[in-house]
């Protein structure tokens, strides 16, 4: 009923990208290196490369996300793949079809890759386990579990600004408990060998036994930001107030909002990141979001290059094959 | 065949403190004699039990029968056959059928079907509240008169503590034991695994240990207050056991039980989203598991059950949080219990007591023992037979087991229910 899913083949080549867990440092670096070769493309006259010509990529989104779906779609199109978008929430499963039936039906359309987003943790593993052999699965976010391409675009952004990962102190601020992005970031940062990963949040927004994830835990933002090189702010959802995890947005901003003054606690060259969409005045002050240390908009454009890298690697085409 | 002679087996009957080579003599569905042959006994059948263990048929407290209402998961017939294969002769079913057992009519339907199938005795735990909704008391007096042996609200939440108090008081009016599945629904908060390192890593919604301990503390206080006979069913945390132990030492009238899989599996087994390990209460930590094992050894836990919950394959073929919790456990109850003996945790008599006289005592049943005059419910197993579990060969309609491929030592060779052979490995 449950077999271990291997994300790489016997030669260590990428087959699926479901979670950062299980990858070695050099494998993650290879994704980043490949992304570098794609990062140049948007600046060129002809933006498309024919690496995945003739391949069919299906975006299988069980949960709405215009931004992520669009970047995956754009990445696939820049690789010359044909893209099918399934917004499953409003179709099959809403009529009672099981996920497996949905998968079988879509598989009959001969996709080479599924890009999956689902509200349940483990959904991407599930689909990889049941997909036909040869079909790759990319996790575009499953429940609270993982969002590995988002984490890798964050790593790409960090590497572009900081170069070497090893001396870095990185702080992740906000709702770690419910964040698939944070879990993947923590695993990626630790795999890439950063000096220290800190999480900063009130206890209601931290997972049980957070330290087992390989992080240092802070409840005080000022202390947690001391001398860090990278600050990753997470998005806060209003329902956290309704579920009695926080008293108010006001208090959250008072205690955990990133302001210019607090940013001074961090290292002088610290960069500020956010997976978006940002809540100004809740997680982050506008002057920080738009300030010189913010790399938030760069993250978005790097996201396309990283997704192109992952897609091309999983389908066995590498950037080295792209025409110069 | 009215007369059966079970010859040469090692009889283990914990209720009668027997552990010796003794013959058994059965007549008209009852035990006629133990040891010496009765005068003029001419058996219609002889069962050769040399090299085997002969013990009372097992009593599985709190199985989830799916009939009526969910026959696609299991029927009384299929699960009765599975029980016979597992050496179980009495299935005490939970009231969460569809409709729930909150009226004598529903129980009567189950009783008739069970009788027609005839592989095992089916006894009912009636509902504690109407439709298990936790708001209005069920007609417990009528349920008792109809033959229900206990009452429970299963794992469905009670509206508030006052309703729980009144339900326990009302149940005690009829001397009905209450089977408590103590759990705080608010702390559970839609969780599907133990709240700990594995939940944190996989991003699965967690159920904290406190969801159990808070509720056990409340239910202990109400048990003490009402004087009700409470059985704390399928406990999963070490802390809850500590509280129960203290309450028992203080003289409270209560018993405790554990599902056998909780003594082997841990939250780590959920890794890689193994839906076969999605159970409720969730698999806890190694320290919880070890504490539960210790409690069984010390006698603070008197009952081992299977917490049998058969499912169709589709119910487990979804992403982990969307799958149905539960294990199809009838056929692994005894083999796993024997593994505890093999591992040196328990002696054989203590293990068998937790499967026979223990549950009988909780429910005040004249079963789970083999003295003359009692129903001839008997399990015979070969303690040395080595076999591997293949879910496809299970008799239960539910093949949902995390023990597929496990190797066991000890296999049921014969099961007799009311003196009739309901399972023989040779058949």
Interface residues (C-beta under 8 A of the other chain):
Chain A: X1 X2 X4 X5 X21 X98 X99 X100 X118 X120 X121 X122 X123 X125 X126 X130 X142 X143 X144 X145 X146 X180 X183 X207 X208 X209 X210 X212 X213
Chain B: X195 X196 X197 X199 X200 X201 X202 X203 X204 X205 X206 X208 X272 X273 X274 X275 X276 X314 X316 X317 X318 X319 X320 X321 X322 X400 X404
